[in-house]
Amino acid sequence: MSEIVIENVSKTFHTKDGTVEALKNVNLSIEAGDIYGIIGMSGAGKSTLVRCMNFLEVPSEGNVYIKGKSLRDFSEKELRKQREEIGMIFQHFNLLMQKSVLENVCFPLYIQKKGKKEARERAAELLEIVGLQDKMQAYPSQLSGGQKQRVAIARALASDPKILLCDEATSALDPQTTSSILELLKEINEKFGITIVIITHQMSVVREICSHVAIMKEGEVAETGNVEEIFKNPRSQVARELIRKDSGSDLETAARATRERIRSGEKIRIVYSENSAFEPVISNMILTFGEPVNILRANTKNVGGVAKGEMILEFARDSARSEEMKRYLRARGLAVGEANDYVD
C-alpha cells in the first residue's frame, strides 16, 4: 500500500481579482520510505499540493489518503493528531527568534504536553543528529542559513513523523549548504525510514536526492516517473526546460564562440550515466568520422570514475554521417534523444 495517495485533487481559490485554479485533477502515489520530488516553475501549484497532503489546504475536489485513510473522513481533532506524523520544513525556516535553538526544537513537544525534562532530552538528541549539539543555547539570529534549516529539520523530527514535507527547503541556501542539507535528509531517510516529499524548482535537487519525481505545470502533473529515466528521456516540454535550465556550465561560453562554424544542423541530447569518465567519447567520435560537432551545452561530472550528466550537440548542417555518429554514441552506453527545439 502506498504511503500517500493523491486522488483527483483540484484546488480553486476565489480572490478579488477572480478565480485561480491552483490544482487541476492531480493524481500521485508515493511509496513508503521514498524520497519523492515535486518540481515545477513558479506558480505551477507545487506548494499548494504539498499543503493539501496534510489538509492545511483542503482540496476543492478529490481526496488525499495517508496509509489508506481518507483525510476527508477525519475530525479536526483526528487531523491534528495525523499532522503530528507529518513533519514540515519551509524555505524561510519559521523559527521562533526569541527562543534558543533548544527551545525551538522543544516547541512541538510542549504542544504534545511532554514534560520539560523529557522534551529537552529529546531535543538534545535531535540536535546531535543534525550536527548542532554545540548550538543548543544559541539563538536563530546567531546562526547561518544552513544551521537554521538544520534546527528546522530537528524540530520537524521532534514528533517522530512518518512523513516529512519539505517546501523549497533549500531555495534560500547557497549550493554548498544545499548539498549538506540534502545529504542530511538522505541520512534521515535511511536511518529512520521516513518518507520525504521535496518541493523544489531546481532539477539539481531532484537529481541529487530523489528516486521519483512529479513535474508540474500550471496546476497539472505533466510527467511522473523514475528520476534517472526522466533525466535520460524527458517526455514533456516542461521537463526538458527544467533540465536544460539546470544544466549550464563553463563550456557554454566556448560553445557560443564556435557556433558560427556550424549553423542550423541537427541537434541531439546525450546523457552520460554509466560510461567511464576517462573516455573522451566526443573527441574520439570527431576523429573517427572526421566531422565537426558543436557542443551547445554541457553539464558532466566525474562521480567515482563514472561520467554523469548531459550534453546538447549540434551536427554540421550538411552532415552525411549524423546517423552513424548517433549509433556510435549509443554503442558506448550514452542515451541519445532529439533536441531540435533547443534554443541557445
C-alpha positions in Angstrom: 0.0 0.0 0.0 1.3 3.5 -0.9 2.1 5.8 2.0 0.4 8.8 0.2 -2.2 8.7 -2.5 -3.5 11.9 -4.1 -6.7 11.2 -6.0 -8.3 13.6 -8.4 -7.3 16.6 -6.3 -8.2 20.1 -7.5 -7.9 23.4 -5.6 -9.6 26.6 -6.6 -9.0 30.0 -4.8 -11.6 32.8 -5.1 -9.9 36.2 -4.9 -10.9 39.8 -5.5 -9.2 39.5 -8.9 -11.1 36.4 -9.9 -10.8 32.6 -9.7 -7.5 30.8 -9.6 -7.3 27.1 -10.3 -4.1 26.2 -8.4 -4.5 22.5 -8.9 -6.4 20.6 -11.6 -7.2 16.9 -11.2 -3.8 15.8 -9.7 -3.2 12.1 -9.2 0.0 10.9 -7.4 1.1 7.8 -5.5 4.1 8.0 -3.1 5.6 4.8 -1.6 6.6 4.4 2.0 10.3 5.3 2.5 10.7 7.0 -0.8 12.3 10.4 -1.4 9.8 12.0 -3.9 10.4 15.2 -5.7 7.7 17.6 -6.9 9.2 20.2 -9.3 7.9 23.0 -11.4 8.3 26.6 -12.3 6.9 29.4 -10.0 3.1 29.2 -10.0 3.0 25.5 -11.0 0.9 24.7 -7.9 3.5 22.5 -6.1 3.4 24.4 -2.8 -0.4 24.2 -2.8 -0.2 20.5 -3.5 2.1 19.8 -0.5 -0.2 21.8 1.8 -3.1 19.6 0.6 -1.1 16.5 1.7 -1.8 17.3 5.4 -5.0 19.3 4.8 -3.5 22.6 5.7 -5.3 23.4 2.4 -8.5 21.4 2.0 -8.9 20.3 -1.7 -11.9 21.8 -3.5 -12.3 18.4 -5.1 -10.7 15.0 -4.7 -9.1 13.3 -1.8 -5.8 12.5 0.0 -5.1 9.2 1.6 -2.4 8.5 4.2 -1.8 4.8 4.6 -5.2 4.1 3.1 -7.1 6.5 5.3 -9.0 9.4 3.8 -8.2 12.8 5.4 -11.7 14.0 4.5 -13.1 11.4 7.0 -11.1 12.8 9.9 -12.5 15.1 12.5 -10.5 18.3 13.4 -9.1 16.5 16.4 -8.1 13.5 14.3 -6.5 15.8 11.7 -4.4 17.5 14.4 -3.2 14.1 15.6 -2.5 13.0 12.0 -0.4 16.1 11.4 1.9 15.0 14.2 3.0 12.2 11.9 3.6 14.7 9.0 6.6 17.0 9.7 7.1 20.1 7.6 10.1 22.3 6.8 10.0 25.6 4.9 12.2 27.8 2.8 12.4 30.6 5.4 12.8 28.2 8.4 9.9 29.7 10.5 11.9 29.6 13.8 11.0 31.4 16.9 13.6 34.2 17.0 13.2 34.9 20.7 13.8 31.3 21.7 17.0 29.4 21.9 17.8 26.6 19.4 17.0 24.0 22.1 13.6 25.7 22.9 12.7 25.8 19.2 13.1 22.1 18.9 11.2 21.6 22.2 8.2 23.6 21.0 6.3 20.8 19.2 7.0 18.5 22.2 5.5 21.1 24.6 2.4 21.2 22.4 2.1 17.4 22.8 2.2 18.0 26.6 5.6 16.5 27.1 7.4 17.4 30.3 10.2 19.9 30.2 12.9 17.3 31.1 11.7 14.8 28.6 11.3 17.4 25.8 14.8 18.8 26.4 16.4 15.4 26.4 14.7 14.6 23.1 15.6 17.9 21.6 19.2 17.4 22.5 19.2 14.0 20.8 17.8 15.6 17.6 20.3 18.4 17.6 23.1 15.9 17.8 21.6 14.1 14.8 21.6 17.3 12.7 25.1 18.3 13.9 24.2 21.2 16.1 24.8 19.9 19.6 27.2 22.8 20.3 24.5 25.4 19.3 21.7 24.4 21.8 21.9 27.7 23.7 22.4 29.9 20.7 19.6 32.0 19.1 18.5 31.8 15.5 20.0 35.3 14.7 23.4 33.8 15.6 23.1 31.0 13.0 23.9 30.7 9.4 21.1 29.8 6.9 22.2 26.2 6.8 22.3 26.0 10.6 18.8 27.5 10.8 17.5 24.9 8.4 19.1 22.1 10.5 17.2 23.4 13.5 14.0 23.4 11.5 14.7 19.8 10.5 15.3 18.8 14.1 12.1 20.5 15.1 10.2 18.7 12.4 11.5 15.4 13.6 10.6 16.0 17.2 7.2 14.4 17.0 8.6 11.2 15.3 6.9 11.8 11.9 6.4 9.1 9.4 6.4 11.7 6.5 8.5 14.8 6.1 7.3 17.5 3.7 10.0 20.0 2.5 8.6 23.1 0.8 11.5 24.8 -1.1 13.7 23.9 1.9 17.0 24.7 0.1 15.9 27.6 -2.1 17.4 30.2 0.3 20.7 28.4 0.6 24.0 28.5 -1.4 24.9 25.4 -3.4 27.4 24.0 -0.9 25.0 24.4 2.0 22.2 23.0 -0.1 24.3 19.8 -0.7 24.9 19.4 3.0 21.2 19.7 3.8 20.3 17.2 1.1 22.9 14.8 2.5 21.4 15.2 5.9 17.9 14.5 4.6 19.2 11.3 2.9 20.8 10.2 6.1 17.5 10.8 8.0 15.6 8.8 5.3 18.0 5.9 5.6 18.2 5.9 9.4 14.5 6.4 10.2 12.8 5.2 7.1 10.8 8.5 6.9 9.0 9.2 3.6 10.3 12.5 2.3 8.5 14.8 -0.2 10.6 17.6 -1.6 9.0 20.6 -3.3 11.6 22.5 -5.5 12.1 24.4 -8.7 15.7 23.0 -9.0 16.3 19.9 -11.1 19.7 19.6 -9.4 18.0 19.0 -6.1 15.8 16.3 -7.6 18.8 14.5 -9.3 20.8 14.6 -6.1 18.3 13.1 -3.6 15.1 11.9 -5.2 14.2 8.5 -6.6 10.9 9.5 -8.2 9.6 12.9 -9.3 6.4 14.6 -10.5 6.8 17.5 -12.8 4.1 20.2 -12.6 2.9 22.9 -14.9 0.0 25.3 -14.4 -1.6 23.2 -11.7 -1.4 19.9 -13.6 1.1 17.0 -13.5 2.9 17.0 -16.8 5.0 13.9 -16.1 5.9 11.4 -13.4 8.4 8.6 -13.1 11.9 7.5 -12.0 14.3 10.4 -11.8 17.0 8.7 -13.8 14.6 7.7 -16.6 13.1 11.2 -16.8 16.5 12.8 -16.9 17.6 10.4 -19.7 14.4 10.8 -21.7 12.1 13.6 -20.7 8.7 13.3 -22.5 7.2 16.7 -21.6 8.3 20.1 -22.7 8.4 21.5 -19.2 10.7 18.6 -18.1 13.1 19.4 -20.9 13.0 23.1 -20.0 13.8 22.4 -16.3 16.6 20.0 -17.2 18.2 22.5 -19.6 17.8 25.4 -17.2 19.8 23.5 -14.6 22.5 22.2 -16.9 24.6 25.3 -17.6 28.4 25.0 -17.4 31.6 26.9 -18.2 31.6 25.2 -21.6 28.6 27.3 -22.7 30.7 30.3 -23.5 33.1 28.3 -25.6 30.2 26.7 -27.4 28.8 30.1 -28.4 32.3 31.1 -29.8 32.4 28.1 -32.1 28.8 28.1 -33.1 29.3 30.2 -36.2 31.1 27.3 -37.8 28.1 25.1 -37.6 24.6 26.6 -38.2 21.2 25.0 -38.3 22.4 21.4 -38.1 20.6 18.6 -36.3 20.7 18.9 -32.5 20.8 15.9 -30.2 20.8 15.5 -26.4 23.1 12.8 -25.0 23.1 11.6 -21.4 26.1 10.1 -19.6 25.2 7.6 -16.8 27.4 4.5 -16.9 30.4 5.1 -19.2 33.9 5.8 -18.0 34.7 9.4 -17.1 38.1 8.9 -18.6 37.0 8.0 -22.2 36.9 11.1 -24.4 33.8 10.0 -26.3 33.1 13.2 -28.2 36.7 13.7 -29.2 37.0 10.1 -30.4 33.8 10.4 -32.4 35.0 13.6 -34.2 38.3 11.9 -35.0 36.6 8.7 -36.2 34.1 10.4 -38.5 36.1 13.5 -39.5 33.2 15.9 -39.0 32.9 18.9 -36.6 30.4 18.8 -33.8 29.3 21.8 -31.8 28.8 21.5 -28.0 25.9 23.8 -27.3 25.5 23.0 -23.6 27.2 20.6 -21.2 27.0 19.5 -17.6 29.1 16.5 -16.9 30.8 15.3 -13.7 33.2 12.6 -12.7 31.4 10.6 -10.0 33.6 7.7 -8.8 35.2 7.3 -12.2 31.8 7.3 -14.0 30.6 10.2 -16.2 27.3 11.7 -15.1 25.4 14.4 -16.9 24.3 15.6 -20.3 25.3 17.5 -23.4 23.5 19.2 -26.2 25.3 18.6 -29.5 24.8 20.1 -33.0 26.0 18.3 -36.1 27.1 20.2 -39.2 24.1 21.3 -41.4 25.2 19.2 -44.3 26.4 16.2 -42.3 26.1 12.9 -44.1 27.1 10.8 -41.2 24.9 12.0 -38.3 23.1 8.7 -38.0 26.3 6.8 -37.9 27.6 9.2 -35.1 24.4 8.6 -33.1 24.8 4.9 -33.4 28.5 5.3 -32.3 27.3 7.2 -29.1 24.6 4.6 -28.3 27.1 1.8 -28.7 29.2 3.5 -25.9 26.3 3.5 -23.4 25.0 7.0 -24.0 21.3 7.8 -24.2 20.6 9.8 -27.3 17.5 11.9 -28.0 16.3 14.7 -30.2 16.9 18.3 -29.1 15.9 20.3 -32.2 13.7 22.5 -30.0 16.8 23.6 -28.1 17.2 27.4 -28.2 20.6 28.9 -27.3 
